[in-house]
Amino acid sequence: MIQTRFLSGQGLGNQLWTYAAARGIAEHLGRPHVVTGRDVFKGAEFLDIDFGEDPEPDAPVARFNEALFYDPELKYFSSGYDIRTEHLPPRVQLDGLFQSERYFHGREMELKHWIRPKAEVLSAAERYRDVCVLNLRGGEYKRHKALILPRSYWDMAVDVLRREAGATEILVVTDDPGYARAFLPEFPVLEGGVAECYAALMGAKALAVSNSSFSYFPIKTRSDRPFVVAPEHWARYGHPARRWAMPANLYRDWHWLSPAGELRSYEACRDAAEADAAWYEAEYSVRIPPSMGIGLPRSRFIPAGLKRPIKRAAARLFPTRIG
């Protein structure tokens, strides 16, 4: 049995990645797949997934932690494909990021059966067939400045969408409308909840995405292949190291935009991403428990009851800087 555990602190994109990757591993190993934490699943209102049923609910479950590498130069936890998942204990819970397509073991076409939008989402997606979407991420990204994509990325991405996809109607889809209106004031911002955002990504004619896991599944579970622009090196776009912050985040069929405005194919980026993954595997060797807090912000020590009202007030005053 392969088990996925949903956590309340995960975003929807992270939950779907851990679910789909574990499902792919379970299919590959010929085992049942079970999901716990369904009460915190953030797509429950508009997505159907299979939570499975444990055939031996009283039997012990081992823990498996995906290999992560803390890069002190990038100040980021990196991951690739953990080959140890091909040889797992009989009953095991998988913990980690699991954002590599290799975990699907060639079953990408099954994603649309593993993650099923409800009828109202599919109907809403049809409204966006002539729209090109900018999937801007704000919110907590503004606390991690290296994750925020510069205005230059979006300007170049819009030029690419106009040139390659004939974009005339452009819509910003975001988790942070206040930030979007201040940062990209010339474009309309989608007003709606997470389900409407998901529908827009499923239906859009073409897209420019941010370095967020949210965009992957609404795009990859479509029946077509839209034109997609994404930031080269993903979570460290424009960093002088020119390293894939997570080699796992290079995805097939997407086009990767460099800070110099060069548009690269998946094939053109693959060798560099694989070399970065091999470098992490060869050079990084020390493993530590998450409780040591390596790489985590000092703000985690501020009580939540104090931090939340301060953040809300500051975000209203400085929408492009504070989330």
C-alpha positions as CSV (number, residue, x, y, z in Angstrom):
1,M,0.0,0.0,0.0
2,I,1.2,3.5,-0.9
3,Q,-0.2,6.3,1.3
4,T,-0.5,10.1,0.6
5,R,-1.0,12.4,3.5
6,F,-2.6,15.8,2.9
7,L,-1.5,18.6,5.2
8,S,-3.4,21.8,6.1
9,G,-0.4,23.9,5.4
10,Q,-0.1,22.7,1.8
11,G,-1.5,24.6,-1.1
12,L,-3.7,22.9,-3.7
13,G,-0.9,22.5,-6.2
14,N,1.3,20.8,-3.6
15,Q,-1.5,18.5,-2.5
16,L,-2.2,17.5,-6.1
17,W,1.5,16.8,-6.8
18,T,1.9,14.5,-3.7
19,Y,-1.4,12.8,-4.7
20,A,-0.6,12.2,-8.4
21,A,3.0,11.3,-7.8
22,A,2.1,8.7,-5.2
23,R,-0.7,7.4,-7.5
24,G,1.9,7.0,-10.3
25,I,4.3,5.2,-8.0
26,A,1.5,2.9,-6.7
27,E,0.4,2.0,-10.3
28,H,4.0,1.3,-11.2
29,L,4.5,-1.0,-8.2
30,G,1.1,-2.6,-8.6
31,R,-0.2,-1.5,-5.1
32,P,-3.3,0.2,-3.8
33,H,-3.1,3.9,-3.2
34,V,-4.7,5.6,-0.1
35,V,-5.1,9.3,0.8
36,T,-5.4,10.5,4.4
37,G,-6.2,14.0,5.5
38,R,-9.2,14.4,3.2
39,D,-10.7,16.9,5.5
40,V,-8.0,19.4,4.5
41,F,-8.1,18.8,0.8
42,K,-8.3,22.3,-0.8
43,G,-10.0,21.1,-4.0
44,A,-12.8,19.2,-2.3
45,E,-15.5,21.6,-3.6
46,F,-14.7,21.3,-7.3
47,L,-12.3,18.4,-7.9
48,D,-13.0,14.6,-7.5
49,I,-10.0,12.4,-6.7
50,D,-9.8,8.8,-5.5
51,F,-9.0,8.6,-1.8
52,G,-8.8,4.8,-1.9
53,E,-9.3,2.3,0.9
54,D,-6.6,0.7,3.0
55,P,-7.0,-3.1,2.7
56,E,-5.3,-3.5,6.1
57,P,-6.2,-0.4,8.2
58,D,-4.7,-1.7,11.4
59,A,-1.4,-2.8,10.0
60,P,1.7,-0.6,10.6
61,V,2.8,2.0,8.0
62,A,6.4,2.9,7.4
63,R,7.5,6.5,6.5
64,F,9.5,7.5,3.4
65,N,10.9,11.0,3.1
66,E,11.8,12.2,-0.4
67,A,15.4,13.3,-0.7
68,L,15.7,17.1,-0.5
69,F,18.9,19.2,-0.9
70,Y,19.2,22.6,0.8
71,D,21.2,24.8,-1.5
72,P,22.8,27.6,0.6
73,E,23.6,29.7,-2.5
74,L,20.1,29.6,-3.8
75,K,18.7,29.4,-0.3
76,Y,16.2,26.8,-1.4
77,F,15.3,23.2,-0.9
78,S,15.7,21.4,-4.1
79,S,14.5,18.0,-5.3
80,G,14.6,15.9,-8.4
81,Y,13.4,12.3,-8.9
82,D,14.1,10.0,-6.0
83,I,15.0,6.6,-7.5
84,R,14.5,5.0,-4.1
85,T,10.7,5.2,-4.7
86,E,11.1,2.2,-7.1
87,H,12.0,0.0,-4.1
88,L,9.7,0.9,-1.2
89,P,8.6,-1.1,1.9
90,P,5.3,-3.0,1.5
91,R,3.2,-0.4,3.4
92,V,4.5,3.1,3.3
93,Q,3.5,6.7,3.6
94,L,5.3,9.1,1.2
95,D,6.3,12.6,2.5
96,G,8.0,15.2,0.4
97,L,7.4,17.5,-2.6
98,F,7.2,14.9,-5.4
99,Q,7.0,17.4,-8.3
100,S,8.8,15.4,-11.0
101,E,6.9,14.0,-13.9
102,R,9.1,10.9,-13.7
103,Y,6.9,9.8,-10.7
104,F,4.1,9.2,-13.2
105,H,6.1,6.4,-14.9
106,G,4.8,7.3,-18.3
107,R,1.1,7.6,-17.2
108,E,0.6,11.3,-17.9
109,M,-2.5,10.5,-19.9
110,E,-4.0,9.0,-16.8
111,L,-3.9,12.4,-14.9
112,K,-7.3,13.4,-16.3
113,H,-8.8,10.3,-14.7
114,W,-7.0,10.7,-11.4
115,I,-8.0,14.4,-11.0
116,R,-11.5,15.1,-12.3
117,P,-12.9,18.6,-12.3
118,K,-16.7,18.8,-11.6
119,A,-19.1,19.7,-14.3
120,E,-19.4,23.4,-13.3
121,V,-15.6,23.8,-13.7
122,L,-15.6,22.2,-17.1
123,S,-18.5,24.5,-18.1
124,A,-16.7,27.6,-16.8
125,A,-13.5,26.7,-18.7
126,E,-15.3,27.2,-22.0
127,R,-15.6,30.9,-21.2
128,Y,-11.8,31.3,-21.5
129,R,-11.2,29.6,-24.9
130,D,-10.2,33.0,-26.6
131,V,-8.4,34.3,-23.6
132,C,-4.6,34.3,-22.8
133,V,-3.9,34.0,-19.1
134,L,-1.1,35.4,-17.0
135,N,-1.0,33.2,-13.9
136,L,0.6,35.6,-11.4
137,R,1.5,34.4,-7.9
138,G,1.6,36.8,-5.0
139,G,0.5,36.1,-1.5
140,E,3.1,34.5,0.7
141,Y,5.6,34.7,-2.3
142,K,6.1,38.3,-1.4
143,R,7.8,37.1,1.9
144,H,10.3,35.2,-0.2
145,K,11.5,37.8,-2.7
146,A,13.6,35.4,-4.8
147,L,10.3,33.6,-5.8
148,I,8.7,36.8,-7.1
149,L,9.1,37.1,-10.9
150,P,10.2,40.6,-12.1
151,R,8.0,42.8,-14.3
152,S,10.5,42.1,-17.1
153,Y,9.4,38.4,-17.2
154,W,5.8,39.3,-17.6
155,D,6.5,41.9,-20.3
156,M,8.5,39.4,-22.3
157,A,5.9,36.7,-21.7
158,V,3.2,38.9,-23.0
159,D,5.2,39.7,-26.1
160,V,5.7,35.9,-26.7
161,L,2.0,35.2,-26.2
162,R,1.1,37.9,-28.7
163,R,3.7,36.7,-31.2
164,E,3.2,32.9,-30.9
165,A,-0.4,32.6,-29.8
166,G,-2.0,35.7,-31.3
167,A,-3.0,37.0,-27.9
168,T,-5.4,39.9,-28.0
169,E,-7.4,39.4,-24.8
170,I,-5.2,38.9,-21.8
171,L,-6.4,38.1,-18.3
172,V,-4.5,37.9,-15.0
173,V,-5.4,34.9,-12.8
174,T,-4.0,35.2,-9.4
175,D,-4.2,34.3,-5.7
176,D,-3.6,38.0,-4.8
177,P,-5.9,40.4,-6.8
178,G,-4.7,43.5,-4.9
179,Y,-1.1,42.7,-5.8
180,A,-2.1,41.9,-9.4
181,R,-3.9,45.2,-9.9
182,A,-0.9,47.2,-8.5
183,F,1.8,45.1,-10.3
184,L,0.1,44.6,-13.7
185,P,-2.4,47.5,-13.8
186,E,-3.0,47.4,-17.6
187,F,-4.6,44.0,-17.6
188,P,-8.0,42.9,-16.1
189,V,-7.8,40.6,-13.1
190,L,-10.1,37.6,-12.7
191,E,-12.5,38.1,-9.8
192,G,-13.4,34.7,-8.4
193,G,-12.3,31.9,-6.1
194,V,-9.9,29.1,-6.6
195,A,-12.4,27.0,-8.7
196,E,-12.8,29.9,-11.2
197,C,-9.0,30.3,-11.4
198,Y,-8.6,26.6,-12.0
199,A,-11.3,26.8,-14.8
200,A,-9.5,29.7,-16.4
201,L,-6.3,27.7,-16.6
202,M,-8.1,24.7,-18.0
203,G,-9.8,26.8,-20.7
204,A,-7.2,29.4,-21.7
205,K,-6.0,29.7,-25.3
206,A,-2.4,30.2,-24.1
207,L,-0.7,30.9,-20.8
208,A,2.3,32.4,-19.1
209,V,2.7,30.9,-15.7
210,S,4.6,31.7,-12.5
211,N,6.9,29.4,-10.6
212,S,3.9,27.9,-8.7
213,S,2.7,24.3,-8.5
214,F,-0.9,25.4,-8.9
215,S,-0.8,25.8,-12.7
216,Y,0.4,22.3,-13.6
217,F,-2.7,20.1,-13.2
218,P,-5.4,22.3,-14.8
219,I,-3.1,22.6,-17.8
220,K,-1.9,19.0,-18.0
221,T,-5.4,17.5,-17.5
222,R,-6.9,19.3,-20.5
223,S,-7.8,17.5,-23.7
224,D,-5.5,19.7,-25.7
225,R,-2.0,21.2,-25.4
226,P,-2.1,24.9,-25.0
227,F,1.0,27.1,-25.6
228,V,2.6,27.6,-22.2
229,V,5.4,30.0,-21.2
230,A,7.2,29.3,-17.9
231,P,10.3,30.9,-16.1
232,E,13.6,29.2,-16.8
233,H,15.2,27.7,-13.7
234,W,11.7,27.9,-12.1
235,A,12.0,29.1,-8.4
236,R,15.3,31.0,-9.0
237,Y,14.6,32.9,-12.2
238,G,17.4,35.2,-13.0
239,H,19.7,34.0,-10.3
240,P,23.4,34.3,-11.2
241,A,24.0,30.6,-10.5
242,R,21.8,29.8,-13.5
243,R,20.8,26.6,-11.8
244,W,17.4,24.8,-11.8
245,A,16.3,25.4,-8.2
246,M,14.4,22.2,-8.5
247,P,15.3,20.0,-11.5
248,A,12.0,18.3,-11.0
249,N,10.2,21.4,-12.2
250,L,11.2,21.1,-15.9
251,Y,8.0,20.0,-17.7
252,R,7.4,18.6,-21.1
253,D,5.6,20.6,-23.8
254,W,6.2,24.0,-22.1
255,H,8.4,26.8,-23.3
256,W,11.0,28.2,-21.0
257,L,11.7,31.9,-21.0
258,S,15.2,33.1,-19.9
259,P,15.9,36.5,-18.3
260,A,17.5,37.5,-21.6
261,G,14.2,36.9,-23.5
262,E,15.3,33.6,-25.1
263,L,12.5,31.0,-25.4
264,R,13.7,27.5,-25.0
265,S,12.0,24.1,-25.5
266,Y,11.9,21.3,-22.9
267,E,14.5,19.4,-25.0
268,A,16.8,22.4,-24.9
269,C,16.6,22.7,-21.1
270,R,16.7,19.0,-20.3
271,D,20.5,18.4,-20.3
272,A,21.0,21.4,-17.9
273,A,18.3,20.3,-15.5
274,E,19.6,16.7,-15.5
275,A,23.1,17.9,-14.9
276,D,21.9,20.0,-11.9
277,A,20.1,17.0,-10.5
278,A,23.2,14.9,-10.8
279,W,25.3,17.6,-9.2
280,Y,23.0,17.7,-6.1
281,E,23.1,13.9,-5.8
282,A,26.9,13.8,-6.0
283,E,27.8,16.8,-3.9
284,Y,25.1,16.9,-1.1
285,S,25.3,14.2,1.5
286,V,24.2,15.5,5.0
287,R,20.6,14.7,6.0
288,I,18.9,16.4,9.0
289,P,15.4,16.4,10.6
290,P,13.0,19.2,9.5
291,S,12.8,20.2,13.1
292,M,16.3,21.8,12.9
293,G,14.6,24.6,10.7
294,I,17.5,24.9,8.2
295,G,16.5,27.5,5.6
296,L,13.3,28.5,7.3
297,P,12.5,32.2,8.1
298,R,13.0,33.6,11.5
299,S,9.4,35.0,11.4
300,R,8.2,31.5,12.2
301,F,8.9,32.3,15.8
302,I,6.4,35.2,15.9
303,P,3.0,34.1,17.3
304,A,0.4,33.6,14.6
305,G,-2.1,35.7,16.5
306,L,0.2,38.6,16.3
307,K,1.7,38.0,12.8
308,R,-1.6,37.7,10.9
309,P,-3.1,41.2,11.7
310,I,0.2,42.8,11.1
311,K,0.5,41.1,7.7
312,R,-3.0,42.1,6.7
313,A,-2.5,45.7,7.5
314,A,0.9,45.9,5.8
315,A,-0.4,44.1,2.7
316,R,-3.1,46.8,2.3
317,L,-0.5,49.5,2.5
318,F,2.2,47.8,0.4
319,P,0.3,45.4,-2.0
320,T,3.3,44.7,-4.3
321,R,5.7,44.0,-1.4
322,I,3.9,42.2,1.4
323,G,1.6,39.2,1.3
